[in-house]
Every structure is written in structure tokens, then in C-alpha cells.
Amino acid sequence: MLRSRQPNYPSSARSASIEGTTTVRILVGYEGEVESVAVAESSGNAALDDAAVEACYNWRFSGAKMVLDKRYVVIRMCLLHLD
């Protein structure tokens, strides 16, 4: 991975002390750009899942040029309430 950004913790989840882990499936294009993101396993909270998906669109991977096809990457993200 060349560039990543942590998800923004949703204020609704923070105020309710909600934590969770979202597993996302990312389609990485030939140039390393994120083409699509889908929730593979939900945290059980839509706001946490949405934050995880949104963060992934700002990521950049090393290109898939050496591979004849695009590639999927599966990543687990854990959002914890820390004060």
C-alpha cells in the first residue's frame, strides 16, 4: 500500500461509545487506484461501515500492472472509541 488514511470516527458512534470492526473488499485498478469498495463483513453499525468504505477511496496501492487482471484486496478495520 502506497497511501492510506484512517477512517473518520463518526460523531454519532463516538457519542454512543460504539466500536466495531468492518471488513471491506477493495477492487484495485491497474494503476493502484481504488475502483470500488464493498463491505464484506459489517461491524453491525452503518455509520462505522460507511466511514470505513469512505476512507478506502483515498487509499493508493502499488499498481496491478504485473498482473493481467485487476485485483481484490480484503482489509479489516477496527474503529475503537479512545478518549
Secondary structure, DSSP 8 states (H G I E B T S, - for coil): --B-------HHHHHTT--EEEEEEEEE-TTSBEEEEEEEE--S-HHHHHHHHHHHTT-B----TTSSS-EEEEEEEEE----
